[in-house]
Amino acid sequence: MKAIFWKEVKSYFYSPMAYILIGLFILLTAIFFYPYLKYGYGDFNDVLSNMGFILLVVIPILTMRILAEDRKNGTEVLLITSPASITSIVVGKFLAVYFVFFIMTVLTFVFPIVQLAFGAEFTAKLVGGYIGFLLLGATYIAVGVFASSLTESQVVAVIISYASLLIMWLADSLSTIVGGFASKLLGWFSILTRYDDFNRGILGLSPVVYYLSFTAVFLFLTIRVIEKRRWSQG
């Protein structure tokens, strides 16, 4: 797992992709942050909510190649026939993407630091917001990795990942429209409601377990998809 993790991390930073996506993410965050700094209203947790929406675009691009590229280049066969288990391969790749995301998140600390310099207070609410953001990112990445395992086309992987994440983001709003069992189902899939709890400074065990479970389920599905291909190839 460790070898796979570092291989993928290096592949991100040996190419322009990581730098472009990190730069784009920081730029968009700065655009959302500027009014809060200039006019002095709100707190950084409001910006975090906007950052969560930005991830809907950034994460699918970040994860699109993580498994699809191996399948397209034919190197997936070498991976699944290697001594490493499929679980360690998938988890190693997931952690590599999450490492890039974590660096991206750490760099945004500069914005609340700037607010502190202008007289804002450091609150537990901000800590909760960042915890929720890190958990939200893990969920997004797990969905993106799963989408990448379904196809050898990176473009298709982006589309599947983005569509899935968008539905999950809008699930809470859609649940108020459809009603009945579908409403309850969409409410369960709503990642926004639980994220809002973190942004309000509500640190409960249930949302943490939800995000970790959601992440684990999609990683498990990814492992099953790859195992099915391995057995179908003999």
MDAnalysis code that builds the backbone (N, CA, C; Angstrom):
import MDAnalysis as mda
import numpy as np

u = mda.Universe.empty(702, n_residues=234, atom_resindex=np.repeat(np.arange(234), 3), trajectory=True)
u.add_TopologyAttr("name", ["N", "CA", "C"] * 234)
u.add_TopologyAttr("resid", np.arange(1, 235))
u.add_TopologyAttr("resname", ["MET", "LYS", "ALA", "ILE", "PHE", "TRP", "LYS", "GLU", "VAL", "LYS", "SER", "TYR", "PHE", "TYR", "SER", "PRO", "MET", "ALA", "TYR", "ILE", "LEU", "ILE", "GLY", "LEU", "PHE", "ILE", "LEU", "LEU", "THR", "ALA", "ILE", "PHE", "PHE", "TYR", "PRO", "TYR", "LEU", "LYS", "TYR", "GLY", "TYR", "GLY", "ASP", "PHE", "ASN", "ASP", "VAL", "LEU", "SER", "ASN", "MET", "GLY", "PHE", "ILE", "LEU", "LEU", "VAL", "VAL", "ILE", "PRO", "ILE", "LEU", "THR", "MET", "ARG", "ILE", "LEU", "ALA", "GLU", "ASP", "ARG", "LYS", "ASN", "GLY", "THR", "GLU", "VAL", "LEU", "LEU", "ILE", "THR", "SER", "PRO", "ALA", "SER", "ILE", "THR", "SER", "ILE", "VAL", "VAL", "GLY", "LYS", "PHE", "LEU", "ALA", "VAL", "TYR", "PHE", "VAL", "PHE", "PHE", "ILE", "MET", "THR", "VAL", "LEU", "THR", "PHE", "VAL", "PHE", "PRO", "ILE", "VAL", "GLN", "LEU", "ALA", "PHE", "GLY", "ALA", "GLU", "PHE", "THR", "ALA", "LYS", "LEU", "VAL", "GLY", "GLY", "TYR", "ILE", "GLY", "PHE", "LEU", "LEU", "LEU", "GLY", "ALA", "THR", "TYR", "ILE", "ALA", "VAL", "GLY", "VAL", "PHE", "ALA", "SER", "SER", "LEU", "THR", "GLU", "SER", "GLN", "VAL", "VAL", "ALA", "VAL", "ILE", "ILE", "SER", "TYR", "ALA", "SER", "LEU", "LEU", "ILE", "MET", "TRP", "LEU", "ALA", "ASP", "SER", "LEU", "SER", "THR", "ILE", "VAL", "GLY", "GLY", "PHE", "ALA", "SER", "LYS", "LEU", "LEU", "GLY", "TRP", "PHE", "SER", "ILE", "LEU", "THR", "ARG", "TYR", "ASP", "ASP", "PHE", "ASN", "ARG", "GLY", "ILE", "LEU", "GLY", "LEU", "SER", "PRO", "VAL", "VAL", "TYR", "TYR", "LEU", "SER", "PHE", "THR", "ALA", "VAL", "PHE", "LEU", "PHE", "LEU", "THR", "ILE", "ARG", "VAL", "ILE", "GLU", "LYS", "ARG", "ARG", "TRP", "SER", "GLN", "GLY"])
u.atoms.positions = np.array([
    [0.829, -1.204, 0.000],
    [0.000, 0.000, 0.000],
    [0.870, 1.264, 0.000],
    [1.929, 1.238, 0.806],
    [2.803, 2.403, 0.914],
    [3.446, 2.741, -0.423],
    [3.897, 1.701, -1.147],
    [4.538, 1.928, -2.446],
    [3.554, 2.519, -3.447],
    [2.331, 2.008, -3.428],
    [1.296, 2.516, -4.332],
    [0.951, 3.959, -3.981],
    [0.850, 4.221, -2.689],
    [0.536, 5.576, -2.224],
    [1.562, 6.583, -2.744],
    [2.848, 6.306, -2.525],
    [3.881, 7.256, -2.939],
    [4.006, 7.346, -4.454],
    [3.762, 6.239, -5.142],
    [3.797, 6.265, -6.605],
    [2.741, 7.216, -7.150],
    [1.544, 7.137, -6.601],
    [0.455, 7.998, -7.074],
    [0.677, 9.455, -6.672],
    [1.179, 9.679, -5.469],
    [1.456, 11.043, -5.028],
    [2.487, 11.691, -5.954],
    [3.547, 10.947, -6.268],
    [4.585, 11.474, -7.156],
    [4.028, 11.751, -8.547],
    [3.116, 10.865, -9.009],
    [2.549, 11.072, -10.349],
    [1.737, 12.359, -10.414],
    [1.117, 12.734, -9.300],
    [0.367, 13.991, -9.258],
    [1.314, 15.191, -9.307],
    [2.364, 15.134, -8.509],
    [3.232, 16.308, -8.387],
    [4.356, 16.347, -9.423],
    [4.531, 15.254, -10.182],
    [5.458, 15.288, -11.301],
    [4.782, 15.781, -12.577],
    [3.482, 16.004, -12.485],
    [2.714, 16.547, -13.615],
    [2.071, 17.852, -13.167],
    [1.587, 18.645, -14.110],
    [0.982, 19.940, -13.736],
    [-0.372, 19.811, -13.038],
    [-0.989, 18.615, -13.079],
    [-2.371, 18.489, -12.613],
    [-2.573, 18.978, -11.181],
    [-1.763, 18.483, -10.259],
    [-1.950, 18.855, -8.853],
    [-1.800, 20.354, -8.658],
    [-0.799, 20.936, -9.300],
    [-0.540, 22.366, -9.127],
    [-1.665, 23.211, -9.720],
    [-2.180, 22.778, -10.872],
    [-3.275, 23.512, -11.509],
    [-4.539, 23.448, -10.658],
    [-4.877, 22.253, -10.189],
    [-6.098, 22.095, -9.399],
    [-5.992, 22.807, -8.049],
    [-4.831, 22.698, -7.413],
    [-4.646, 23.391, -6.139],
    [-4.718, 24.896, -6.345],
    [-4.050, 25.385, -7.408],
    [-4.081, 26.814, -7.711],
    [-5.487, 27.298, -8.017],
    [-6.238, 26.501, -8.789],
    [-7.617, 26.861, -9.133],
    [-8.492, 26.896, -7.885],
    [-8.316, 25.906, -7.024],
    [-9.110, 25.834, -5.800],
    [-8.835, 27.029, -4.893],
    [-7.554, 27.371, -4.729],
    [-7.189, 28.507, -3.877],
    [-7.707, 29.814, -4.480],
    [-7.631, 29.938, -5.799],
    [-8.114, 31.147, -6.474],
    [-9.618, 31.322, -6.269],
    [-10.388, 30.250, -6.482],
    [-11.836, 30.335, -6.317],
    [-12.209, 30.610, -4.860],
    [-11.459, 29.994, -3.936],
    [-11.710, 30.256, -2.518],
    [-11.432, 31.716, -2.187],
    [-10.369, 32.273, -2.759],
    [-10.024, 33.675, -2.528],
    [-11.112, 34.606, -3.052],
    [-11.714, 34.232, -4.194],
    [-12.794, 35.033, -4.765],
    [-13.995, 35.058, -3.825],
    [-14.333, 33.889, -3.252],
    [-15.450, 33.833, -2.302],
    [-15.096, 34.531, -0.992],
    [-13.820, 34.517, -0.625],
    [-13.378, 35.073, 0.645],
    [-13.302, 36.599, 0.620],
    [-13.019, 37.158, -0.530],
    [-12.764, 38.597, -0.645],
    [-13.894, 39.461, -0.077],
    [-15.171, 39.197, -0.407],
    [-16.237, 40.050, 0.169],
    [-16.297, 39.985, 1.691],
    [-16.003, 38.811, 2.254],
    [-16.041, 38.671, 3.718],
    [-14.950, 39.513, 4.368],
    [-13.813, 39.614, 3.691],
    [-12.710, 40.409, 4.227],
    [-12.956, 41.900, 4.001],
    [-13.443, 42.256, 2.823],
    [-13.619, 43.658, 2.467],
    [-14.738, 44.320, 3.264],
    [-15.871, 43.595, 3.377],
    [-17.039, 44.206, 4.015],
    [-17.222, 43.757, 5.468],
    [-16.396, 42.807, 5.895],
    [-16.386, 42.421, 7.305],
    [-17.629, 41.735, 7.807],
    [-18.343, 41.003, 6.936],
    [-19.523, 40.297, 7.420],
    [-19.311, 38.785, 7.324],
    [-20.046, 38.065, 8.164],
    [-19.952, 36.611, 8.149],
    [-18.665, 36.103, 8.756],
    [-18.492, 34.800, 8.750],
    [-17.252, 34.195, 9.211],
    [-16.761, 33.220, 8.150],
    [-15.616, 32.616, 8.405],
    [-15.010, 31.775, 7.374],
    [-15.804, 30.494, 7.140],
    [-16.640, 30.109, 8.070],
    [-17.464, 28.920, 7.855],
    [-18.402, 29.088, 6.673],
    [-18.824, 30.328, 6.415],
    [-19.638, 30.590, 5.223],
    [-18.832, 30.329, 3.949],
    [-17.552, 30.686, 3.999],
    [-16.675, 30.428, 2.852],
    [-16.461, 28.928, 2.690],
    [-16.356, 28.210, 3.810],
    [-16.184, 26.757, 3.756],
    [-17.332, 26.085, 3.013],
    [-18.542, 26.595, 3.200],
    [-19.697, 26.042, 2.480],
    [-19.512, 26.189, 0.978],
    [-19.028, 27.352, 0.551],
    [-18.759, 27.575, -0.869],
    [-17.623, 26.686, -1.358],
    [-16.634, 26.464, -0.492],
    [-15.521, 25.580, -0.854],
    [-16.014, 24.155, -1.076],
    [-17.007, 23.732, -0.279],
    [-17.586, 22.411, -0.465],
    [-18.224, 22.272, -1.835],
    [-18.835, 23.346, -2.311],
    [-19.437, 23.320, -3.646],
    [-18.358, 23.301, -4.734],
    [-17.261, 24.019, -4.513],
    [-16.152, 24.021, -5.467],
    [-15.597, 22.614, -5.658],
    [-15.595, 21.850, -4.574],
    [-15.070, 20.480, -4.645],
    [-15.855, 19.605, -5.613],
    [-17.117, 19.957, -5.862],
    [-17.918, 19.190, -6.818],
    [-17.259, 19.152, -8.192],
    [-16.496, 20.189, -8.504],
    [-15.805, 20.266, -9.790],
    [-14.370, 19.760, -9.669],
    [-13.700, 20.109, -8.587],
    [-12.283, 19.797, -8.428],
    [-12.041, 18.301, -8.216],
    [-12.808, 17.678, -7.333],
    [-12.572, 16.275, -6.986],
    [-12.764, 15.321, -8.174],
    [-13.814, 15.451, -8.990],
    [-13.925, 14.556, -10.148],
    [-12.714, 14.637, -11.078],
    [-12.157, 15.821, -11.251],
    [-10.970, 15.971, -12.096],
    [-9.751, 15.347, -11.416],
    [-9.678, 15.494, -10.098],
    [-8.546, 14.958, -9.344],
    [-8.539, 13.433, -9.345],
    [-9.717, 12.822, -9.355],
    [-9.802, 11.358, -9.261],
    [-9.970, 10.660, -10.605],
    [-10.169, 11.393, -11.684],
    [-10.571, 10.776, -12.945],
    [-9.567, 9.759, -13.479],
    [-8.282, 9.969, -13.215],
    [-7.263, 9.100, -13.785],
    [-6.800, 8.000, -12.848],
    [-7.211, 8.046, -11.592],
    [-6.597, 7.219, -10.567],
    [-6.703, 5.726, -10.860],
    [-7.799, 5.282, -11.469],
    [-7.944, 3.876, -11.872],
    [-8.206, 3.736, -13.367],
    [-8.876, 4.720, -13.951],
    [-9.204, 4.653, -15.380],
    [-7.949, 4.612, -16.237],
    [-6.915, 5.349, -15.832],
    [-5.672, 5.396, -16.606],
    [-4.984, 4.037, -16.632],
    [-4.992, 3.338, -15.495],
    [-4.391, 2.001, -15.444],
    [-5.115, 1.051, -16.388],
    [-6.426, 1.153, -16.403],
    [-7.212, 0.271, -17.273],
    [-6.958, 0.576, -18.746],
    [-6.875, 1.845, -19.078],
    [-6.652, 2.234, -20.465],
    [-5.262, 1.827, -20.953],
    [-4.261, 1.993, -20.083],
    [-2.875, 1.681, -20.468],
    [-2.541, 0.208, -20.363],
    [-3.461, -0.577, -19.807],
    [-3.218, -2.006, -19.656],
    [-2.414, -2.368, -18.424],
    [-2.092, -1.385, -17.597],
    [-1.299, -1.661, -16.388],
    [-2.164, -2.175, -15.243],
    [-3.474, -2.136, -15.405],
    [-4.347, -2.656, -14.356],
    [-4.115, -4.146, -14.156],
    [-3.837, -4.854, -15.257],
    [-3.587, -6.297, -15.161],
    [-2.369, -6.566, -14.291],
    [-1.339, -5.744, -14.445],
    [-0.131, -5.911, -13.635],
    [-0.425, -5.651, -12.161],
    [-1.292, -4.676, -11.909],
    [-1.633, -4.348, -10.527],
    [-2.405, -5.478, -9.845],
    [-3.427, -5.971, -10.525],
    [-4.291, -6.968, -9.883],
    [-3.641, -8.341, -9.823],
    [-2.549, -8.542, -10.560],
    [-1.826, -9.818, -10.473],
    [-0.573, -9.697, -9.609],
    [-0.358, -8.523, -9.044],
    [0.797, -8.311, -8.175],
    [0.529, -8.916, -6.798],
    [1.583, -9.096, -5.982],
    [1.386, -9.659, -4.634],
    [0.486, -8.801, -3.749],
    [0.385, -7.507, -4.035],
    [-0.454, -6.619, -3.229],
    [-1.927, -6.956, -3.446],
    [-2.700, -6.904, -2.378],
    [-4.133, -7.183, -2.487],
    [-4.844, -6.019, -3.167],
    [-5.994, -6.321, -3.735],
    [-6.772, -5.275, -4.397],
    [-7.185, -4.213, -3.379],
    [-7.470, -4.639, -2.170],
    [-7.843, -3.692, -1.118],
    [-6.729, -2.691, -0.861],
    [-5.497, -3.174, -0.752],
    [-4.370, -2.275, -0.498],
    [-4.118, -1.351, -1.683],
    [-4.383, -1.846, -2.886],
    [-4.209, -1.011, -4.089],
    [-5.220, 0.128, -4.081],
    [-6.485, -0.213, -3.854],
    [-7.545, 0.798, -3.867],
    [-7.357, 1.802, -2.741],
    [-7.076, 1.308, -1.540],
    [-6.891, 2.202, -0.395],
    [-5.651, 3.074, -0.587],
    [-4.584, 2.502, -1.139],
    [-3.373, 3.275, -1.405],
    [-3.626, 4.409, -2.381],
    [-4.387, 4.131, -3.428],
    [-4.719, 5.161, -4.411],
    [-5.645, 6.219, -3.805],
    [-6.617, 5.749, -3.016],
    [-7.522, 6.682, -2.335],
    [-6.737, 7.631, -1.426],
    [-5.822, 7.099, -0.645],
    [-5.037, 7.918, 0.280],
    [-4.137, 8.903, -0.465],
    [-3.659, 8.508, -1.638],
    [-2.826, 9.413, -2.440],
    [-3.631, 10.629, -2.880],
    [-4.856, 10.391, -3.346],
    [-5.728, 11.504, -3.742],
    [-6.064, 12.358, -2.523],
    [-6.344, 11.681, -1.408],
    [-6.702, 12.417, -0.195],
    [-5.529, 13.260, 0.301],
    [-4.320, 12.792, 0.102],
    [-3.129, 13.547, 0.492],
    [-3.063, 14.867, -0.281],
    [-3.340, 14.812, -1.577],
    [-3.355, 16.027, -2.399],
    [-4.458, 16.962, -1.907],
    [-5.622, 16.394, -1.633],
    [-6.741, 17.187, -1.115],
    [-6.396, 17.815, 0.234],
    [-5.702, 17.062, 1.085],
    [-5.333, 17.567, 2.408],
    [-4.393, 18.767, 2.282],
    [-3.427, 18.674, 1.386],
    [-2.521, 19.806, 1.146],
    [-3.314, 21.011, 0.665],
    [-4.241, 20.764, -0.232],
    [-5.114, 21.813, -0.756],
    [-5.874, 22.502, 0.381],
    [-6.366, 21.698, 1.309],
    [-7.135, 22.226, 2.437],
    [-6.254, 23.015, 3.397],
    [-5.073, 22.474, 3.692],
    [-4.142, 23.143, 4.607],
    [-3.784, 24.540, 4.086],
    [-3.620, 24.666, 2.784],
    [-3.258, 25.959, 2.199],
    [-4.344, 26.999, 2.404],
    [-5.584, 26.558, 2.579],
    [-6.673, 27.534, 2.792],
    [-6.655, 28.106, 4.205],
    [-5.826, 27.559, 5.093],
    [-5.730, 28.106, 6.453],
    [-5.285, 29.561, 6.442],
    [-4.650, 29.962, 5.340],
    [-4.170, 31.341, 5.257],
    [-5.331, 32.332, 5.346],
    [-6.510, 31.948, 4.866],
    [-7.646, 32.867, 4.862],
    [-8.184, 33.158, 6.268],
    [-8.465, 32.137, 7.097],
    [-8.874, 32.468, 8.470],
    [-7.768, 33.154, 9.267],
    [-6.504, 32.879, 8.936],
    [-5.394, 33.574, 9.611],
    [-5.439, 35.062, 9.287],
    [-5.750, 35.373, 8.027],
    [-5.889, 36.778, 7.629],
    [-7.033, 37.421, 8.405],
    [-8.145, 36.683, 8.547],
    [-9.274, 37.218, 9.322],
    [-8.874, 37.471, 10.772],
    [-8.093, 36.569, 11.344],
    [-7.634, 36.755, 12.718],
    [-6.794, 38.019, 12.845],
    [-5.988, 38.282, 11.812],
    [-5.151, 39.486, 11.823],
    [-5.991, 40.756, 11.788],
    [-7.220, 40.642, 11.243],
    [-8.106, 41.807, 11.168],
    [-9.106, 41.851, 12.328],
    [-8.853, 41.045, 13.354],
    [-9.662, 41.143, 14.560],
    [-10.693, 40.061, 14.772],
    [-10.785, 39.094, 13.846],
    [-11.743, 38.006, 14.032],
    [-11.273, 37.088, 15.160],
    [-12.201, 36.310, 15.711],
    [-11.867, 35.402, 16.797],
    [-11.799, 33.965, 16.301],
    [-10.853, 33.219, 16.885],
    [-10.742, 31.794, 16.580],
    [-11.772, 31.045, 17.414],
    [-12.666, 30.308, 16.775],
    [-13.757, 29.650, 17.487],
    [-13.772, 28.148, 17.206],
    [-14.443, 27.415, 18.097],
    [-14.623, 25.976, 17.902],
    [-15.455, 25.704, 16.652],
    [-16.274, 26.683, 16.271],
    [-17.091, 26.547, 15.069],
    [-16.214, 26.386, 13.825],
    [-15.120, 27.115, 13.780],
    [-14.196, 27.011, 12.643],
    [-13.546, 25.637, 12.611],
    [-13.155, 25.138, 13.776],
    [-12.560, 23.798, 13.861],
    [-13.559, 22.757, 13.355],
    [-14.807, 22.876, 13.808],
    [-15.844, 21.963, 13.350],
    [-16.056, 22.033, 11.847],
    [-15.998, 23.251, 11.309],
    [-16.159, 23.425, 9.869],
    [-15.080, 22.712, 9.089],
    [-13.850, 22.811, 9.563],
    [-12.738, 22.149, 8.862],
    [-12.794, 20.635, 9.020],
    [-13.217, 20.153, 10.184],
    [-13.375, 18.703, 10.361],
    [-14.414, 18.174, 9.382],
    [-15.536, 18.888, 9.290],
    [-16.568, 18.503, 8.343],
    [-16.077, 18.554, 6.911],
    [-15.261, 19.567, 6.597],
    [-14.747, 19.713, 5.238],
    [-13.827, 18.548, 4.881],
    [-12.981, 18.133, 5.817],
    [-12.074, 17.008, 5.570],
    [-12.847, 15.703, 5.393],
    [-13.905, 15.518, 6.179],
    [-14.737, 14.327, 6.032],
    [-15.523, 14.359, 4.725],
    [-16.016, 15.545, 4.362],
    [-16.730, 15.705, 3.101],
    [-15.819, 15.368, 1.929],
    [-14.568, 15.839, 2.004],
    [-13.601, 15.549, 0.954],
    [-13.345, 14.063, 0.805],
    [-13.263, 13.336, 1.930],
    [-13.051, 11.893, 1.879],
    [-14.199, 11.202, 1.150],
    [-15.422, 11.641, 1.431],
    [-16.603, 11.075, 0.775],
    [-16.580, 11.353, -0.723],
    [-16.296, 12.594, -1.086],
    [-16.204, 12.969, -2.502],
    [-15.164, 12.112, -3.228],
    [-14.006, 11.965, -2.608],
    [-12.908, 11.236, -3.240],
    [-13.272, 9.763, -3.421],
    [-13.917, 9.161, -2.414],
    [-14.328, 7.764, -2.526],
    [-15.289, 7.565, -3.699],
    [-16.216, 8.509, -3.873],
    [-17.145, 8.451, -5.006],
    [-16.377, 8.603, -6.325],
    [-15.424, 9.526, -6.346],
    [-14.627, 9.741, -7.551],
    [-13.778, 8.537, -7.918],
    [-13.177, 7.886, -6.929],
    [-12.382, 6.676, -7.167],
    [-13.271, 5.562, -7.716],
    [-14.460, 5.438, -7.151],
    [-15.408, 4.428, -7.648],
    [-15.774, 4.701, -9.100],
    [-16.052, 5.958, -9.430],
    [-16.398, 6.324, -10.808],
    [-15.241, 6.008, -11.749],
    [-14.017, 6.238, -11.300],
    [-12.838, 5.973, -12.126],
    [-12.645, 4.483, -12.379],
    [-13.150, 3.647, -11.464],
    [-12.992, 2.195, -11.616],
    [-13.974, 1.610, -12.633],
    [-14.993, 2.387, -12.996],
    [-16.047, 1.873, -13.870],
    [-15.710, 1.968, -15.346],
    [-14.713, 2.765, -15.692],
    [-14.444, 3.030, -17.101],
    [-12.959, 3.280, -17.342],
    [-12.555, 3.141, -18.589],
    [-11.174, 3.476, -18.939],
    [-11.068, 4.897, -19.497],
    [-12.219, 5.551, -19.644],
    [-12.243, 6.924, -20.147],
    [-12.259, 7.910, -18.988],
    [-11.284, 8.779, -18.933],
    [-11.218, 9.761, -17.864],
    [-12.363, 10.769, -17.968],
    [-12.774, 11.077, -19.172],
    [-13.888, 12.013, -19.375],
    [-15.180, 11.426, -18.822],
    [-15.413, 10.149, -19.124],
    [-16.612, 9.476, -18.611],
    [-16.556, 9.402, -17.090],
    [-15.364, 9.145, -16.545],
    [-15.198, 9.081, -15.083],
    [-15.561, 10.420, -14.438],
    [-15.144, 11.521, -15.064],
    [-15.485, 12.854, -14.553],
    [-16.996, 13.057, -14.561],
    [-17.637, 12.675, -15.651],
    [-19.085, 12.874, -15.789],
    [-19.847, 12.067, -14.738],
    [-19.471, 10.785, -14.570],
    [-20.138, 9.928, -13.588],
    [-19.938, 10.479, -12.178],
    [-18.708, 10.860, -11.887],
    [-18.376, 11.380, -10.556],
    [-19.122, 12.680, -10.276],
    [-19.088, 13.595, -11.223],
    [-19.739, 14.893, -11.031],
    [-21.250, 14.733, -10.872],
    [-21.859, 13.895, -11.732],
    [-23.308, 13.694, -11.661],
    [-23.708, 13.079, -10.318],
    [-22.921, 12.107, -9.865],
    [-23.224, 11.441, -8.591],
    [-23.118, 12.420, -7.430],
    [-22.045, 13.194, -7.413],
    [-21.838, 14.149, -6.319],
    [-22.891, 15.254, -6.336],
    [-23.278, 15.676, -7.530],
    [-24.290, 16.725, -7.631],
    [-25.628, 16.247, -7.090],
    [-25.982, 14.992, -7.397],
    [-27.231, 14.433, -6.886],
    [-27.190, 14.367, -5.363],
    [-26.047, 13.937, -4.825],
    [-25.911, 13.865, -3.368],
    [-25.981, 15.251, -2.733],
    [-25.403, 16.240, -3.422],
    [-25.422, 17.609, -2.909],
    [-26.839, 18.178, -2.900],
    [-27.613, 17.821, -3.939],
    [-28.968, 18.367, -4.076],
    [-30.030, 17.469, -3.449],
    [-29.603, 16.333, -2.872],
    [-30.564, 15.345, -2.365],
    [-31.532, 15.934, -1.355],
    [-31.037, 16.788, -0.476],
    [-31.896, 17.359, 0.551],
    [-32.987, 18.226, -0.063],
    [-32.621, 19.023, -1.063],
    [-33.615, 19.870, -1.738],
    [-34.618, 19.027, -2.515],
    [-34.124, 17.963, -3.165],
    [-35.005, 17.101, -3.950],
    [-35.965, 16.329, -3.052],
    [-35.520, 15.996, -1.827],
    [-36.361, 15.210, -0.925],
    [-37.624, 15.963, -0.521],
    [-37.553, 17.290, -0.521],
    [-38.725, 18.097, -0.157],
    [-39.735, 18.171, -1.296],
    [-39.292, 17.755, -2.482],
    [-40.177, 17.829, -3.657],
    [-40.898, 16.513, -3.896],
    [-40.156, 15.388, -3.815],
    [-40.729, 14.102, -4.229],
    [-41.674, 13.508, -3.199],
    [-41.312, 13.577, -1.913],
    [-42.156, 13.028, -0.859],
    [-42.099, 11.509, -0.782],
    [-42.737, 10.938, 0.252],
    [-42.814, 9.492, 0.408],
    [-41.481, 8.827, 0.707],
    [-41.376, 7.555, 0.278],
    [-40.153, 6.778, 0.517],
    [-38.953, 7.398, -0.189],
    [-39.196, 7.922, -1.402],
    [-38.100, 8.543, -2.162],
    [-37.527, 9.725, -1.390],
    [-38.381, 10.442, -0.689],
    [-37.931, 11.583, 0.106],
    [-37.003, 11.126, 1.229],
    [-37.375, 10.029, 1.914],
    [-36.533, 9.498, 2.984],
    [-35.207, 8.991, 2.445],
    [-35.265, 8.343, 1.268],
    [-34.045, 7.811, 0.656],
    [-33.089, 8.931, 0.281],
    [-33.624, 9.978, -0.336],
    [-32.793, 11.120, -0.711],
    [-32.257, 11.836, 0.521],
    [-33.071, 11.890, 1.563],
    [-32.625, 12.503, 2.809],
    [-31.444, 11.767, 3.407],
    [-31.447, 10.424, 3.268],
    [-30.327, 9.638, 3.784],
    [-29.068, 9.903, 2.972],
    [-29.223, 10.102, 1.659],
    [-28.075, 10.342, 0.787],
    [-27.572, 11.784, 0.858],
    [-28.298, 12.642, 1.545],
    [-27.922, 14.058, 1.588],
    [-26.635, 14.247, 2.385],
    [-25.590, 14.668, 1.704],
    [-24.324, 14.958, 2.391],
    [-24.282, 16.410, 2.851],
    [-25.172, 17.228, 2.300],
    [-25.165, 18.654, 2.623],
    [-25.706, 18.909, 4.029],
    [-26.768, 18.202, 4.407],
    [-27.375, 18.416, 5.722],
    [-26.371, 18.172, 6.834],
    [-25.643, 17.078, 6.741],
    [-24.671, 16.737, 7.778],
    [-23.486, 17.683, 7.759],
    [-23.133, 18.144, 6.582],
    [-22.033, 19.110, 6.481],
    [-22.420, 20.435, 7.118],
    [-23.664, 20.827, 6.958],
    [-24.152, 22.067, 7.574],
    [-24.070, 21.990, 9.096],
    [-24.281, 20.793, 9.637],
    [-24.154, 20.627, 11.088],
    [-22.744, 20.983, 11.552],
    [-21.742, 20.489, 10.838],
    [-20.350, 20.813, 11.177],
    [-20.102, 22.314, 11.054],
    [-20.641, 22.915, 10.008],
    [-20.413, 24.337, 9.769],
    [-21.070, 25.218, 10.824],
    [-22.080, 24.676, 11.489],
    [-22.713, 25.410, 12.575],
    [-22.041, 25.136, 13.913],
    [-20.995, 24.311, 13.875],
    [-20.258, 24.000, 15.094],
    [-20.834, 22.849, 15.883],
    [-21.727, 22.069, 15.248],
    [-22.329, 20.918, 15.911],
    [-21.480, 19.690, 15.618],
    [-20.729, 19.229, 16.598],
    [-19.841, 18.083, 16.420],
    [-20.478, 16.851, 17.051],
    [-21.208, 16.111, 16.241],
    [-21.867, 14.904, 16.727],
    [-21.202, 13.658, 16.171],
    [-21.387, 12.541, 16.853],
    [-20.800, 11.281, 16.402],
    [-21.476, 10.767, 15.141],
    [-22.781, 10.981, 15.042],
    [-23.549, 10.444, 13.917],
    [-23.055, 10.944, 12.551],
    [-22.829, 12.267, 12.358],
    [-22.320, 12.719, 11.059],
    [-20.934, 12.167, 10.727],
    [-20.076, 12.030, 11.757],
    [-18.737, 11.490, 11.530],
    [-18.833, 10.041, 11.048],
    [-19.659, 9.251, 11.733],
    [-19.852, 7.850, 11.343],
    [-20.459, 7.772, 9.947],
    [-21.385, 8.686, 9.649],
    [-22.024, 8.698, 8.330],
    [-20.992, 8.896, 7.225],
    [-20.154, 9.911, 7.360],
    [-19.162, 10.199, 6.317],
    [-18.147, 9.063, 6.185],
    [-17.687, 8.534, 7.315],
    [-16.714, 7.434, 7.266],
    [-17.344, 6.182, 6.663],
    [-18.612, 5.928, 6.994],
    [-19.314, 4.762, 6.442],
    [-19.530, 4.927, 4.945],
    [-19.925, 6.130, 4.543],
    [-20.145, 6.422, 3.128],
    [-18.855, 6.205, 2.341],
    [-17.758, 6.684, 2.905],
    [-16.451, 6.515, 2.265],
    [-16.095, 5.042, 2.149],
    [-16.287, 4.293, 3.242],
    [-15.952, 2.870, 3.254],
    [-16.796, 2.084, 2.248],
    [-18.075, 2.431, 2.136],
    [-18.965, 1.728, 1.204],
    [-18.501, 1.907, -0.240],
    [-18.143, 3.116, -0.616],
    [-17.712, 3.344, -1.996],
    [-16.350, 2.731, -2.283],
    [-15.485, 2.678, -1.295],
    [-14.208, 1.983, -1.491],
    [-14.447, 0.478, -1.639],
    [-15.381, -0.050, -0.852],
    [-15.732, -1.465, -0.959],
    [-16.304, -1.769, -2.342],
    [-17.182, -0.902, -2.841],
    [-17.753, -1.092, -4.175],
    [-16.666, -1.047, -5.248],
    [-15.698, -0.172, -5.068],
    [-14.576, -0.089, -6.012],
    [-13.791, -1.389, -6.033],
    [-13.524, -1.932, -4.852],
    [-12.800, -3.204, -4.747],
    [-13.576, -4.316, -5.442],
    [-14.885, -4.340, -5.251],
    [-15.710, -5.369, -5.878],
    [-15.707, -5.254, -7.396],
    [-15.739, -4.031, -7.904],
    [-15.707, -3.826, -9.361],
    [-14.422, -4.373, -9.947],
    [-13.293, -4.089, -9.310],
    [-12.001, -4.554, -9.817],
    [-11.873, -6.068, -9.668],
    [-12.350, -6.621, -8.557],
    [-12.302, -8.067, -8.365],
    [-13.138, -8.788, -9.419],
    [-14.275, -8.211, -9.763],
    [-15.128, -8.817, -10.790],
    [-14.404, -8.855, -12.134],
    [-13.677, -7.796, -12.469],
    [-12.927, -7.776, -13.721],
    [-11.787, -8.784, -13.675],
    [-11.163, -8.909, -12.508],
    [-10.053, -9.861, -12.401],
    [-10.535, -11.283, -12.649],
    [-11.661, -11.669, -12.051],
    [-12.152, -13.026, -12.241],
    [-12.695, -13.251, -13.656],
    [-13.255, -12.195, -14.257],
    [-13.763, -12.323, -15.627],
    [-12.644, -12.497, -16.635],
    [-11.442, -11.984, -16.264],
    [-10.277, -12.131, -17.139],
    [-9.522, -13.419, -16.875],
    [-10.001, -14.168, -15.887],
    [-9.374, -15.438, -15.574],
    [-8.144, -15.279, -14.742],
])
